[in-house]
Amino acid sequence: MRLTVLDDDPGIKIHPDPRIKVFLDGVEVKHCVTADDEKSEVIILASDENGFMLALNGEVKYQALHGIVRIERQD
């Protein structure tokens, strides 16, 4: 399954929801905009070493990470 908050992504569109947690290799992923457990990929907002979000030419920069992806809904 592929969940996303991005308009131009082919995944299932969702609104940001704090009850949905994404894990990569067992560690919770913060600032995740797309999670795909079939492709073993998460896309996050890229940040620098101080945790500040990065932008390039006024556009938010993204970073793809790969590993074992688990998507959970906390009720």
GIDA-V769467 format. One record per run of one state. SS is the DSSP state (@ for helix, = for strand, . for the rest). FROM is the first residue (numbers start at 1). TO is the last residue. If there is no record, write none. Layout:
# GIDA-V769467
ss = [SS	SS]
from = [FROM	FROM]
to = [TO	TO]
This chain:
# GIDA-V769467
ss = [.	=	.	=	.	=	.	=	.	=	.	=	.	=	.	=	.	=	.	=	.	=	.	=	.]
from = [1	2	5	12	14	20	25	27	29	32	37	41	46	47	48	53	54	55	57	59	61	62	67	69	74]
to = [1	4	11	13	19	24	26	28	31	36	40	45	46	47	52	53	54	56	58	60	61	66	68	73	75]
